[in-house]
Amino acid sequence: MDETVRLVLAGAPIVALLAMLVLRIRTMIAALAALGLLLILSFEFPIGGGSLGDLASRMSGVLLSVVLIMYGGILLAEMLAASGAQDRISAWLNQAAGSRDRAIFLIAFTVVPLAESAIGWGVGIVVGVPLLIRVGLPPARAATAALLGMTHNAWGSLGLSLLLVESMSGQPLNALGFWAAVFTLPVLLVLGVALVLVGLQRPRAVGAFAQMLVVVLVIWGALLGANLWVSPSLAGVAAPLAGLAMLLGFSRVRGPLPRLSRATVLAFAPYCFLITSMAGALTLAGFVDVADLRPIVTSPALWLVVTAAVTPPIVRLKREQLREVVARGTRIWFPAFTTTSLFILFGSLLSVNGMGDALAAGAARLGAGFVLIVPIAGALAGYLTVSNLSAASIVTPGTTHASSSLGLDTAVVLGAQNAVSSTAILASPARVVLAATLASEMGSREDATISLAKVTGIVAGVNAVIVALVTLALALMLLV
C-alpha cells in the first residue's frame, strides 16, 4: 500500500477521536468509536496474538494502579470533606498566612497543586475555590485563581500519567519526571505572574512579584530534586510542600504561627500518613533488597489505598457517613475509570499494531518541524480529554516512535509534551465550569455571576504563552 495512504489510515483513529471530542460527543462513546475504527483497520494494521500477550502483561499493572489510585483518591477526598477536616485545614492556613495576599498565593500555588498531586481528578479546584472565597476573593477571581494554581498536573494522582508514559515508551520513570520538571519552569513562571495579576490588588502586586519568584524557584528546585533523587510519584507532593514551607517562613518573620489544635492536627494526619508512608517505603527499598516486591512496596497505589483505609478513624468519620462516602465515591469513580481505561486501551493498541510506526515514519518527513508540533499536539490532547492519563495514552505511542526515528532524546520530548498537555487541562471547558460553578454557589448573590468567557479567555491565553515558551525551549534544546 502507498505510504501516504498508510499514513492517513494510521492517523484516522486519532483524528476521529479528537473530532468527536471537539463536537462534544460523550467521551465514552468517542473512545468506543475510535477503538472500533482501529479494529476495522486491522486489515492493514493487524494485532498479533504475541503482541496482545505482551501488551496484557505490560499494561495489567498500570490498569491496577489506575483502579486503586483513582478509587482511593476519590474516597480520601470525600472522607476529608464529609468529616470537616478540609474546613479545619483551610481555617488554620488562612490564619497562618499572615496576610490576605499571602493567603491567596499560599492556597492557589501550594494547597491546590498539593491536593491535585496527592489525589487528582480536579480535587485541587474543589479544595481551592472555597478556600479562596473565604479569604475574600470575588467568585470570578477565586475560580480563575484556583485554575491558575493547577501547576503540577503532570504529577497528579501521585504521578499516575508518568507511570503510564513509562510503560508505553520504555523510558526510565525518573528521566521522564525530571524532564517534565525542567519544562515546568515556564509553566510556573507564567501561572505565577498571572496569579499575581488576577488574585492580588494592583497597588500591592508589584511587591508580590519578588515573593512569587522566590517561591517559584523553591518549588521548581524541589520538583527537580524529588524527580531525580526520590520518586516522581512523590515529586508533585514534595514541591508544593516546599513552597508552603517557604510562605509560612515569610509569615513567621512577622510573628508566631497559630497554634495547631488537636482537631487540626488530625485533619492534616491523612496527608502526613500518605507522604511519610510513601517516603518510608522508598527509603526501605533503597537499603533493603526487597527483590520482586519492590514495585508493590513502592507503589503509590498501595499507600493511597492504605491511607484511605486508615482515614475514617483518624478524622472521626461516623459509620453512616462512611457508607454515604463510599456510595458517592463509587458513583464518581466508575464512569471516570471506565472511560480512562478505554483511552489507555486505545493508546496501547496504537503502540503494537503498527500505527505508531506508520505515524513515526510520517513525522520523520517533517524533520526538525516535528519538534515544533509536539507541544501543540500535547496541549490539544490535554485540552480535549481533560485527563493526563487519556492525553498520554493518545500521544505517547506516536511521539515515542517519531522521536526515536529522528534520533531525538525521547525522554526530553515526552517530558516537554507532558508538561504542556497537563497544563492545558486547566483551560478545558469541564475544569472552567467546575471552578465557576463552585465559586458561584459559594459567592454572595451580588457578585455570584461569573463570565465563563472571561475566565476561559484568561486561562486559554496563559496556556498559549506556555505552549510558545515550551516549544521555544524544546527547539533550542534539541535543534541548536
Secondary structure as GFF3:
##gff-version 3
##sequence-region A 1 480
A	DSSP	alpha_helix	3	22	.	.	.	ID=ss1
A	DSSP	alpha_helix	27	40	.	.	.	ID=ss2
A	DSSP	three_ten_helix	41	43	.	.	.	ID=ss3
A	DSSP	alpha_helix	49	83	.	.	.	ID=ss4
A	DSSP	alpha_helix	85	97	.	.	.	ID=ss5
A	DSSP	alpha_helix	100	106	.	.	.	ID=ss6
A	DSSP	pi_helix	107	111	.	.	.	ID=ss7
A	DSSP	alpha_helix	112	118	.	.	.	ID=ss8
A	DSSP	alpha_helix	123	135	.	.	.	ID=ss9
A	DSSP	alpha_helix	139	148	.	.	.	ID=ss10
A	DSSP	three_ten_helix	153	155	.	.	.	ID=ss11
A	DSSP	alpha_helix	156	169	.	.	.	ID=ss12
A	DSSP	alpha_helix	173	182	.	.	.	ID=ss13
A	DSSP	alpha_helix	184	199	.	.	.	ID=ss14
A	DSSP	alpha_helix	202	225	.	.	.	ID=ss15
A	DSSP	pi_helix	226	230	.	.	.	ID=ss16
A	DSSP	alpha_helix	232	254	.	.	.	ID=ss17
A	DSSP	alpha_helix	262	287	.	.	.	ID=ss18
A	DSSP	three_ten_helix	291	293	.	.	.	ID=ss19
A	DSSP	alpha_helix	294	297	.	.	.	ID=ss20
A	DSSP	alpha_helix	300	314	.	.	.	ID=ss21
A	DSSP	alpha_helix	319	352	.	.	.	ID=ss22
A	DSSP	alpha_helix	355	366	.	.	.	ID=ss23
A	DSSP	alpha_helix	369	385	.	.	.	ID=ss24
A	DSSP	alpha_helix	388	405	.	.	.	ID=ss25
A	DSSP	alpha_helix	410	424	.	.	.	ID=ss26
A	DSSP	three_ten_helix	425	427	.	.	.	ID=ss27
A	DSSP	alpha_helix	429	442	.	.	.	ID=ss28
A	DSSP	alpha_helix	452	479	.	.	.	ID=ss29
###
